[in-house]
Amino acid sequence: MRLYLIASKPTDSVIYGFLPAAARLGLDVVLFTDRPEEHERARAGARRLPRPGCLPADGEHGADPAPVRVVGCDVWDTTELIRAIAALPRPDAVFSNSDHLQTQTALAAAYFGLPGKDWRSCMRAKNKSLMRRRLTETGTEHVTIAEIRADTGHPVGDLAFPVVLKPAAGVASEDVVLVDGPDELAARCAQIFARRPAETLLAEEYLPGALHTLETLGDGVMTWVLGGFRTRLSPPPFFIEERLTWEAPVPAAGRAHVLAALAELGATFGACHTEYVLDASRGPALIEVNDRVIGDHCDFVLSDLLGTDLFELVVRVHLGEALPPGPPPESASGRGHAVIDYVVADRTGVLATAPSGGPQQAAEPGVMLSYRPLREAGDRIAVTNTNRDYLGVVTAIGAEPAAVECSVAAARTAGSWEITEESRP
């Protein structure tokens, strides 16, 4: 059977997750990308580090080197993507884990009569303005928004400050900022439009409350709730995700609201990572829907927690297989608590020191601990106030929350991430 995987930049989710899963399933894989050289380099270097996550590697160091054919293609252009696929033998699945390429991939899958996401739900997930309008139309929830473009000024209508300013189709907390008044809104918009003049920005009412995630997987008929995380954000005005903590059980109100919202958006096929806030006075409200597995190495931790191959399950769904009968996988015995803790750069400069990656000795028994470097010593660091400021990630799983928290804290204390001023000639 043939899997055609659509990607732009290389990600660990693809290199260490989906490609090895496809190899274990015995699939012939063709990777379509506009960055073929980068993918070839990423795959060639994939054995330098073990698989992300917390489970021991059982002697295997790095990703499965199974052969993959890489085809250069303008994956952003649906017509070009379909043309490139049509030039090869007919696929059995067309799949992407990219935030940016879900609509193109869904249209390509539909063109070849293959299982896939609804292209309309992909557009609603990617474009937060379309998402907000759909949920308002269906009466699921109402969040006041105003669209802002470079040539429209800064109309906010009935919005009361503070408001959250964000790109309508943004990712990784990029250009997401809390704005306290009209003058600051104008200044922030000017900064963004100077770099990205064609961007559509969204000003939306600030939603107070704790930030949570809900992780789901659907086959178009049945939807599994795999679990969720509680997210700690950086102090305002920015929204950097600093830490995620496994949340079991998922809050009942959040679970019910998110599932209803996903049904109204049409996001019932494949993996979905949804972020929402839960406020005691207002109740749950969506922040964004991501038509893919949770990222930034949380996907590997989730797979480890569930004691199943999450990446293989996602691929099987796109091959047209129904989810297995019975309840979804649950957190395996002895792995009931998990933390994903990001080391975030706090200044611009050169990363002088950084710990080595791989499994780590935990401070407490019964805890599986790992560190994954995302930047190397010698790298120049430019603070962006987004998730792109991560230097590395500490992940831990264990039965006892106190033991997990103690082990993460000890790893952070023992690690050294020194950023020095860049030397000048």
Buried (B, 14 or more C-beta within 10 A) or exposed (E): EBBBBBBBEBBBBBBBBBBBBBBBBEBBBBBBBBBBEBBBEBBEEBEEBBBBBBBEBEEEEBBBEBEBEBBBBBBEEBEBBBEBBEEEEEBBBBBBBBBBBBBBBBBBBBBBEBBBBBBBBBBBBBBBBBBBEBBBEEEBBEBBBBEBBBEEEBEBEEBEBBBBBBBBBBBBBBBBBBBEEEEBBBEBBEEBBEEBEEBBBBBBBBBEBBBBBBBBBBBBEEBBBBBBBBBBBBEEBBBBBBBBBBBEEBBEEBBEBBBBBBBBBBBBBBBBBBBBBBEEEEEBBBBBBBBBBBBBBBBBBBBBBBBBBBBBBBBBBBBEEEBBEEEBBBBBEEBBBBBBBBBBBEEBBBBBEBBEBEBBEBBBEBBBBBBBBBBEBEBEBEBBBBBBBBBBBBBBBBBBBEBBBBBBBBBEEEBEBEBEEEEEE
